[in-house]
Each structure stands twice: as structure tokens, then as C-alpha cells.
Amino acid sequence: MKRQKFELLILGSSSASPTSERNPSAQFLNIAERYFLIDCGEATQIQIRKNKAKLQAIDHIFISHLHGDHFFGLPGLLSSMHLLGRKNRINIYAPEKLKTILNLIFEASDTYLNFEIIWHFTTNDKLNLLFEDDKIFVYSFPLKHRIFCTGFLFKEKELPRNIDKYKLDKYKISIADIHKLKNGHDVVNENGELIKNNLVTINPLPPRSYAYCSDTIYTETILEYIKNVNLLYHESTFLDDKIDRAKKTFHSTAKNAAQIAKLANVEKLLLGHFSARYGNLNLFIEEASSIFNNCELATDGKVFSLS
């Protein structure tokens, strides 16, 4: 059975300062043709065009916190959407002060967007449901940074059970009962016999999940939110020789990220938010791999698919 897309495109992987090869934080996530933008550092709209992502298909933007490398690209992105004729409203999930910032920018430039912004203000006290439709859930959860900051968790809903169509005739089950079977219920057939669900259905493919841990110091309080996810992005601004600097700035090292991935029993770890002081990023993989084997660099332009 062919699965719907669950694909993550990395638009930016640098920390506070961009480099000639790495832009500030931004990611583009496609789940079943739902398009989400996660953080929006400088040059995000350029990266979207460069990587041929669907700019106007983005209906939901998630901003983890209000350090510039995570949202300075947003005014330009929204302005370009406006200039390109967007009419559909857009949902922004972010700290409340972002609304004040954007309103001031657009007021100062006498800009009036052709589309409505629907605001959803985040909190960092617990796991909070931000968005839900028939396919997915999106949650925010608290991180521990120098200022208010949240992570985001994207989870597919459980798929309905698959019907073994050859068994329907064998057990004389009415087509009208297919909906019940898909939802895991037993049914009574045309002869009045109770037919157990597992006789005529097949387990669906397991739901997939992605957790985005933006800027945060090492903290095991996040484990309950990200446990067993298929894909975990965890910031790794520094290598462990700069652990004191990491603690002072409320950031993590590659070793810290690997420790979290191991404790959370995740399937794959993505490392990102690299300090501009580092040129050889393979050192991050070497450090993290000593603790957690399945890790990769989440550098600009890379695509990660959950099949």
C-alpha cells in the first residue's frame, strides 16, 4: 500500500548568524499535501523558491520563539505572498508578541495584506493541541531556552483498518458494515453470526511522527512529549568542548541531542542550528554517533522522507 507523503525539507540550519552555506532556521513539512512552515529565519522565502517548494500552499506557520534567527524572514514572506496575489487566510502559531511586531512593521510601511492572518498564541506550560484535521494532530510543548520557546510535534492519526475484500464474501458480510470494520468493530453477518474484526481486516500501517526541538538547553522534561517519534530534530548549536557556552546561552551540544534521542527511543535524529564558528559539520555526527547511531545533519536543502 502506497503511503501519503510525510516529507521534511530543511530550508535553514544555521544558528544566530548565517554563513555562505547555511541560512537561519526554517523547515518546510508536507504531510499528506498539508504544508507547514516551521520557523522563518532570514531568506526563508528565497530558500523556498530555490528548493521549488510550494510557497502559496503554506496555510500554517509555526514560530518557536522570538529570537530573530527564527522569525526575521516572516514579514518578507508574508509581503511576497501578498504581492503574488494570495487571498486565502493563513494561520500563524506563535508567541503573542509576534502579532504586535508584525502589526508595527506593516503599519510603518503602510502595507495592507490581501489575506487574513488567523492568530493562535502558543503557551509553554504543557503539551497543547494547536491544529487537527482528519489526517494529523499538531501540538506545541515547552522547551527551556533563555526566552519563551516551544517545540512542535506533528503526528499522523491512526489509519482505519484495511479490509480483506475476499473475506467479505466468505463470511457473508454486508457492504454496509465496512465502515464498522474499518473502525475496529465486530459485525453480525447476513446469517446472524458474530464475525470478529480480526478475521476480515488487516492492521493498518503505523502512524508517523515528527518532533521539532528548537532552541533549548539539555532538559529531560521534553522526553514525555517526543518519546518514540520516528524523526526528531534537536538543536545542536555547539560541540561538547563548548558545553559551558551552551549552558550559558541555553543551547545544546551534539552530545546533548544524542542523549535526548537515546532516552526518548526515537527512530532517527536530525542535528541542526549549528554555530557559524564551525566549518566541518561532520564533527557533529562523530560526537552524536558515539551515543546514538541513527543521526544525520539537517543542512540546507536536505529532504527527509518517512516512508
Residue pairs with C-beta under 8 A, 6 or more apart in sequence:
1 162
1 205
3 205
3 307
4 31
4 32
4 33
4 135
5 30
5 31
5 32
5 33
5 305
6 30
6 31
6 32
6 156
6 208
6 210
6 305
6 306
7 29
7 30
7 31
7 303
7 304
7 305
7 306
8 27
8 28
8 29
8 30
8 210
8 231
8 233
8 303
8 304
8 305
9 27
9 28
9 29
9 30
9 51
9 53
9 301
9 302
9 303
10 27
10 270
10 272
10 298
10 299
10 300
10 301
10 302
10 303
10 304
11 23
11 26
11 27
11 28
11 44
11 47
11 48
11 51
11 53
11 300
12 18
12 22
12 23
12 24
12 25
12 26
12 27
12 39
12 41
12 43
12 44
12 47
12 300
13 22
13 23
13 25
13 272
13 273
13 274
13 297
13 298
13 299
13 300
14 22
14 23
14 24
14 25
14 41
14 69
14 273
14 274
14 276
15 24
15 25
15 69
15 235
15 237
15 251
15 273
15 274
15 275
15 276
16 24
16 67
16 68
16 69
16 275
16 276
17 69
17 276
18 24
18 41
18 42
18 43
18 69
18 276
19 276
21 299
21 300
22 274
22 276
22 299
22 300
23 41
23 42
23 43
23 44
23 47
23 300
24 41
24 42
24 43
24 44
24 68
24 69
24 70
24 72
24 73
25 39
25 41
25 64
25 69
25 70
25 214
25 272
25 273
26 37
26 38
26 39
26 40
26 41
26 44
26 47
26 73
27 37
27 38
27 39
27 212
27 233
27 298
28 35
28 36
28 37
28 38
28 48
28 51
28 53
28 58
29 35
29 36
29 37
29 38
29 154
29 210
30 36
31 135
31 136
31 154
31 156
32 135
32 136
32 156
34 59
34 60
34 133
34 135
34 136
35 53
35 54
35 57
35 58
35 59
35 60
36 58
36 60
36 61
36 62
36 138
36 154
37 44
37 58
37 60
37 61
37 62
37 77
38 62
38 64
38 152
38 212
39 62
39 63
39 64
39 70
39 71
39 214
40 61
40 63
40 70
40 71
40 72
40 73
40 74
40 77
41 68
41 69
41 70
41 71
41 72
41 73
42 68
42 69
42 72
42 73
43 73
44 73
44 74
44 76
44 77
45 55
45 73
45 76
45 77
45 80
47 300
48 55
48 77
49 55
50 301
51 301
55 77
55 80
55 81
55 84
56 81
56 84
56 86
56 88
58 90
59 88
59 89
59 90
59 91
60 90
60 91
60 93
60 131
60 138
61 74
61 90
61 91
61 92
61 93
61 94
62 93
62 94
62 130
62 138
62 140
62 152
62 212
63 70
63 71
63 74
63 92
63 93
63 94
63 95
63 98
64 70
64 143
64 149
64 150
64 151
64 152
64 212
64 214
64 215
65 95
65 145
65 147
65 148
65 149
65 150
65 214
65 215
66 94
66 95
66 97
66 98
66 101
66 147
66 148
67 147
67 215
70 214
70 215
71 94
71 98
74 98
74 102
75 102
75 105
75 106
78 90
78 102
78 113
78 117
79 111
79 113
81 90
81 113
81 115
82 111
82 113
82 114
82 115
85 114
86 114
86 115
87 114
87 115
88 115
89 115
89 116
89 117
89 118
90 115
90 116
90 117
90 118
91 117
91 118
91 120
91 131
92 98
92 117
92 118
92 119
92 120
93 120
93 122
93 130
93 131
93 138
93 140
94 119
94 120
94 121
94 122
95 121
95 122
95 148
96 121
99 119
99 121
102 117
105 111
106 112
106 113
120 130
120 131
122 128
122 130
122 140
122 150
123 140
123 150
124 140
124 141
124 142
124 143
124 148
124 149
124 150
125 142
126 141
126 142
127 139
127 140
127 141
127 153
127 224
127 225
128 139
128 140
128 141
129 137
129 138
129 139
130 138
130 139
130 140
130 152
131 137
131 138
132 138
134 157
135 156
135 157
136 154
136 155
136 156
136 157
137 153
137 154
137 155
137 157
138 152
138 153
138 154
138 155
139 152
139 153
139 155
139 225
140 150
140 151
140 152
140 153
141 150
141 151
141 152
141 153
141 222
141 225
141 226
142 149
142 150
142 151
142 221
142 222
143 149
143 150
143 151
143 213
143 214
143 215
143 216
143 219
143 222
144 216
144 217
144 219
144 221
144 250
145 214
145 215
145 216
145 217
145 250
146 215
146 249
146 250
149 214
149 215
149 216
150 214
151 211
151 212
151 213
151 214
151 216
151 222
151 225
151 226
152 211
152 212
153 209
153 210
153 211
153 212
153 225
153 226
153 229
154 209
154 210
154 211
154 212
155 207
155 208
155 209
156 207
156 208
156 209
157 207
158 204
158 207
159 204
159 205
159 207
160 182
160 183
160 204
161 181
161 182
161 183
161 184
161 197
161 201
161 202
161 203
161 204
162 201
162 202
162 203
162 204
163 178
163 181
163 182
163 200
163 201
163 202
164 200
164 201
164 202
167 173
167 199
167 200
168 175
168 178
168 200
171 189
171 193
171 195
171 199
171 200
172 189
172 190
172 191
173 181
173 187
173 189
173 190
173 195
173 200
174 187
174 189
174 190
177 187
180 187
181 187
181 197
181 200
181 201
182 201
184 197
184 201
185 197
186 194
186 195
186 196
186 197
187 194
187 195
187 197
188 194
188 195
189 195
208 230
208 231
208 306
209 228
209 229
209 230
209 231
210 229
210 230
210 231
210 232
210 233
210 306
211 225
211 226
211 229
211 231
211 232
211 233
211 266
212 233
213 222
213 226
213 232
213 233
213 234
213 235
213 260
214 235
214 273
215 235
215 237
215 250
215 251
215 273
216 222
216 234
216 235
216 250
216 251
216 252
217 246
217 247
217 250
217 251
217 252
218 246
218 252
218 253
218 256
218 259
218 260
220 260
220 263
222 260
222 264
223 260
223 263
223 264
226 232
226 260
226 264
226 266
227 264
227 265
227 266
228 264
228 265
228 266
229 264
229 266
229 267
230 266
230 267
230 268
230 306
231 266
231 267
231 268
231 270
231 304
231 306
232 260
232 261
232 264
232 266
232 268
232 269
232 270
233 270
233 272
233 298
234 252
234 256
234 257
234 260
234 261
234 269
234 270
234 271
235 251
235 252
235 257
235 272
235 273
236 252
236 253
236 254
236 256
236 257
236 271
236 272
236 273
236 274
236 284
236 288
237 246
237 249
237 251
237 252
237 253
237 273
237 274
237 275
238 245
238 246
238 251
238 252
238 253
238 254
238 275
239 253
239 254
239 255
239 278
239 283
239 284
239 287
240 253
240 254
240 255
240 256
240 287
242 253
242 275
243 253
243 255
245 251
246 252
246 253
246 256
251 273
252 260
253 287
254 271
254 283
254 284
254 285
254 287
254 288
255 287
255 288
255 290
255 291
257 269
257 271
257 288
257 295
258 269
258 287
258 288
258 289
258 290
258 291
258 292
258 295
259 291
259 292
261 269
261 288
261 291
261 292
261 295
262 291
262 292
267 294
268 294
268 295
268 296
268 304
269 288
269 292
269 294
269 295
269 296
270 295
270 296
270 297
270 298
270 304
271 284
271 285
271 288
271 295
271 296
271 297
271 298
272 297
272 298
272 299
274 281
274 284
278 284
281 297
281 299
282 297
284 297
285 295
285 296
285 297
288 295
289 295
296 302
296 304
298 304
